[in-house]
Amino acid sequence: MDQDKLAKLRARYAGASGADIHDPRFAKVAAGQFQGDRRKWPFSDVATFINAPYRPDALSKPDLGGLDVAIIGLPMDLGVTNRAGTRLGPRAVRAVERMGPMDHVHGTAPFSLVKAADIGDVPFRSRYSLESCHEDIEATFKQIVQAGVSTLGVGGDHSITYPILKAVGEKRPVGMVHIDAHCDTSGPYEGSKFHHGGPFRQAVLDGVLDPERVIQIGIRGGAEYLWEFSYESGMTVIHADEVDRMGLDAVIAKALAVIGDGPTYVSFDVDSLDPAFAPGTGTPEVGGLTPREALAILRGLKGKNIVAADVVEVAPQYDATSNTAQCAAQVLFLELCLIAEARAAGKGRP
């Protein structure tokens, strides 16, 4: 071993504490994590999404307390067509420890770029009425959007994204990167058009989602016959098996071409992942994406005008390992990074 090199390393690190970090990229992040040589215990205090500050009073303030990004739970699963239980998703994701503070690929430390906080859950009036829950979601998100604050929502079943899009796309239709096992563009079932299998058909018909700027990635399973609307409306659909043939670089390039530079929503259903990685969901489909593939696709969106995002369909009672919630929390953190980068670049406002 080079003794001169060893002597220099000893001089710099032998008496150093864990907070003594010299690389400027890492030191900036570490400055927000250490108090002296101490770091906050990841398993202490009230659990919040990705350890964000807790601001349950934000909705009572006209400007949401000066926030840039509001992280909000939507514990509602009245729109499911198979296994219920995603009402417990927000709690499961909040319980995930040690998330962040920096994405290791891009080096993004979102809390150094934006003021973000967990503002609690949407205040629902009724646990029994799907229509009333959707009204409450739309009203809550309109209040947040009107304050110029970006939203990061965690469900809950995928029907929640319809009222969110009605708020986010109210002033102009948005594009969307939708990562899922299912296109969720089917018609009404049994007298209801608000279920989790059809939010994006309704959003297009309401004029808040631009289908020409929508890409759906990871689609598979036996329900292809339900997704005619995706093709008729002009959405771009990439099936899970096509991801293998195309390669991730081509998938990302296609996504960037579809969404362009306009305002874009990101919606992530955990059933996009193969159930080997994420069994805790209501409609698992074998043959899905790996977490690494999903994260790579999301990272490929860096620099785009991402105005809001969600993670949905975590049903923790079907997953004894908590891995589904772990995956969802990592996706949530990466979505926060995308929004933070967009807002830091003067974009990303809903």
N, C-alpha and C positions, 0 to 999 in steps of 0.2 A: 504494500500500500504506500502511496505517496505521502511521506511524512510531513512535508510542507503543507499539503492540502489538509491532512488530518489536524495539524496545528491550527490552521485557520478556522476549520470547522469547530474545534474545541473553543477557540477564542470567542467565536460568535454564538455558539449554542450551548456549551457545557453549563453555563450558569443562567441560561435564559428560561423564561417562563413560557407557558403555552400561548400567551398573548403577544409574545415577541415575534412578530411576523414582518419580514422585510420587503417582500415582493409588493409593490404598490397596488396591484390588482387585488391581492388577498388581504393586505393590511386594511384597505378601505372597508371590506366586508367584516373583518375581524373586529374593527373598531365599534361596530354596532352589536357585537356579541359578547364581548368581555367587559367585566367590571374588575379592574385589576387583573388578577390571574384567574378569576372566577367566571364561569359561564352559567347561564340559567339552566336549571335542570329541565330536560324535555318533558318529564312526567309530573311536573309540579303545576299548581294553580289550575284555574278553570280551563278546560280544553277548548281551543278555538281552531278554526281552519288554519293549517300551516303556521300555528303559533302567532297569528296576527293579533294586534291589539283588539280588545273587546269594547265595542261602542254601541251598546243596545239602545242608547238614547238618540242615535243619529237620525232616525226617521222623524223625530220630533223637532228637528231643526231645518229651516228652509234650505240651507246649503249643505245639509248632511254633515255639519261640523267641519266643513272644508276638506272632505275626503276627495280623493281622485278615483278610488276603487272601493266599491262596497261588496264585501263577500257576504252572501246571504243564503240561508237554508230554506228549503221548500219540502218539508216532511209530509208529503201528500202522495197517495198511491191509489186514488179512486178510479184512475183511468186504465188500470192494468187489464190485460186479456188472459193472462196465465197466472203465474204465482205472485201473490201479493207480498208485501213486506218492505217496499222501498221507502215507506214513510220513516223507516229507521236508518236510512242511508246517511243523512246529515250528521247524526250522532256518531255513527261508525267512522266517518271520515274525520270528524273533529278529534276523535280519540287517537288518530295516528300520530305517533311521536317522531321527532327529529326530521321534519320536512324543511328543506331549504337550509341556509338562507341564500344559496347561490346555485344556479344551474351550471354544472361543471363543463358543459360543452361550449356554451356561448359566454360564460362568465357573468351572466346577468344576475344581479342582486336586486330584486324588485323593490324591496322596502327602502333601498337607497335612492330609488328613482321616483317613487310615487308614495302618497299617503294613502295606505290601504288599511282597512279594519274589518273585522267580523262584526256585523251589526245584528246578529241573531237570526231569527226566522221570520218569514212572512206571517203577519198576524191574520190568521184565518178565522172566519166567523162560524163556520160549520164543518164538522168532521164528516158529515154525511152527504153533502151536496157537491158534486164535481163542478157543476156550473158556477156555484157561488165561490168555490175555491179559485177557479180560473179568473173570476171577476176580481177577487182580492189580490191575486198575483199581478194582474194587469195594472190595477190601481197603485199597488206598491212600487212596481217597476217604473211606471210613468212618473211617480214622484221622484224617484232616484234619477231617471234620465233627464227630467226637466231641470235638475240641479247640476247637470253636466257631468254626472258621475258615471263611470263605467261599472258594469255589474259582472259578478262572478257567482253564478248560482249553482247550488248543489241540491239535487232531488233525492227522493221523489221520482215518480215515473215520468216518461218522456212527454206526456201530455202537457207538462208545465212549460215546455218551450214555446208552445203556441201563444199563450198570453204574454210571455216575455217578448217574443218577436213583435207582437202588437204594440208594445211599448217602445222597443228599440227601433222598430221600423216605421213608427208613426209619421215622422217627418219626411222620410224617403225610404224606399225598400232597400234592404241590405242583401248582400251576398252571404254565402254560408259554406264553411267546411264542416261536413257532417260525417263523423266516423262512427260506424254502427254496423250491426249485423243485418239490419232491416232498413228499408228506405223510409218507412213511416209516412207513406203518402196514400194509404188506402182510404176507402170511403166509409160512410157511417155503418156501424154495427148495431143491431138491435135497438134502433132508435136514437143512438148517440153518435155524434160526429166528433166528440171531444176526447176520445180514448187515445192511448199512447201509440197506436198504430197509424194515426193520421194527422199529426200536428202540422206537417209541412204542406200537405194539400190545402188545409184551411188557411195557412199563412200566405200561400201564393194567391189563393182566391180572394183574400182580404187586401191584397196589394201591398203587403209589408215585407214580402220575401221575393227577390228577383230570381226566378228559376234558372235563367241563363247564367247566373253567377253562383250557382250551387253545385258543389261536387260532393258525392256520397261515396265513401270509401270503406271497404271491408264487407260489402253486402254478400249474403249467402243464405243457405237454408231453403226450405220447401215453400216459402211464401212469395216467391218471385211473381206469381200470377196476380198478386195484389198491388204491384208497384207500377202499373201501366201509367199512372199519372206522372211519375218521374220522367219517363221517356217522352210522353206527349207534351209536357210543359217545357222540355229542353234542359232538364237537369243532366249533369254528367255523372254516370254511375260506374264505379270501378269495383268489381267483385273481388272477394278475398283471393280467389285463385288467379285473378288477373294481376294482383299485386306481385305474386311470385314470378309470373312471366315478364312483367314490365320492369320490375326492379324498383327499389325505393326512389332512386334519383328521378326516374321517369314519372312516378306517381306524384312526387313533389312538384316537378316541373309542370305537370298537367294541372295540379291544384292552383299553382301561382298564375297560370294562364287563364284559368276559369274565373278566379275571383278578381283579378286585375288589381287596380289601385283603390277601388271603392271601399266604403265601409263594409266590414265583414264580421259575421257572427261565427263562433266556433261551438259546435254542439258535439259532445262526446258521450256515447252510451257505452257503459262498461261491457255490454254483451258483444261489442266489436272484438273484444279479446277472446281468445280461445278459452273455453271453460276450464282447461288445465291450469290457466293462470288466474281466472276470475269466475269461479263457480257461483259466487254470491249474487245472482241476478235472476230476474223473473222469467226470461225467455232465452236460456243458453242455447247457442248453436255451435256445434263442433266445427273445426276447420278454420278457426279465426286467426286474427293477428296476434303476434307476440307483443308484450309490453314494449320491447325495444323497438319494434317496427312502428308502433303507434307513436312513441315518443319522438322517433326520428322524423316522422311526417309532421308532427306538431312543430318541432324545432325548425323545420324547413319553411315555416311561415314567418319567421322572424323578419321584421321590417315592414310587414304588411299592415294595413289599416284595420287592426282587430279592435272592435269597439266593445264587445261583450262576449261572454262564453259561459258554458255550463258543463257539468258532469252529472249524469243521471243513471238511474236504474241499479243503484247499489242496494242489494237486499242481504244484509249481513247474516241473517239467520241460516242461510244456505251455505255458509262458508265457515267451517270450524277453524280455519287458519288465519282469518282476517286479511288474506292476501288481496281480495277484491277491493277492500277499503284502502289498502296500501297502494294498489295501482291507481285507484281513483284520486287519492291525495296527491300522488306524484303528477298525474295529469293536471289536476287543479293548480298545482304550483307552477307547472310549465305554462298553463294558460295565463296565470298572473304575470309571468315573465313576458309573454307576448304583448299583453295589454300595457304593461309598464314601459316596454321598449317603444310601443307605438305612441304612447302619451309623451314620453320623453322626446320623441321626434316631432312633436306638434300635431300628431294624429291621435286616433284612438278615442275620440270623444263621441258619445252616442248621439 
